[in-house]
């Protein structure tokens, strides 16, 4: 898979599932923190055309943002939901984490492939 495709899919998942989570928890006092994933999704979606054009800086920034979001989702959100045993939120957050990890691995594989192509 191309990095820009993985980034696009990840950003759509973050936007859709993040918005769903925000809407379903809008009546809670801390619902604003549920906008973190959709905000990252929007930023990553904006980065997608630049990644397609192989802009290295934007590609690295997107990788860093995706990694930061994956860690944040695990540490801040998933652990809390596991403690509260909220299955719906665990599934929702896990899907976002999985797409982030797939995107990160796609970026890294692409970097390795480019380096191998340069060396041969």
Secondary structure, 3 states (H helix, E strand, C coil): CCHHHHHHHHHHHHHHHHHHHHHHCCCCCCHHHHHHHHHHHHHHHHHHHHHHCCCHHHHHHHHHHHHHHHHHHHHHHHHHHHHHCCHHHHHHHHHHHHHHHHHHHHHHHHHHHHHHHHHC
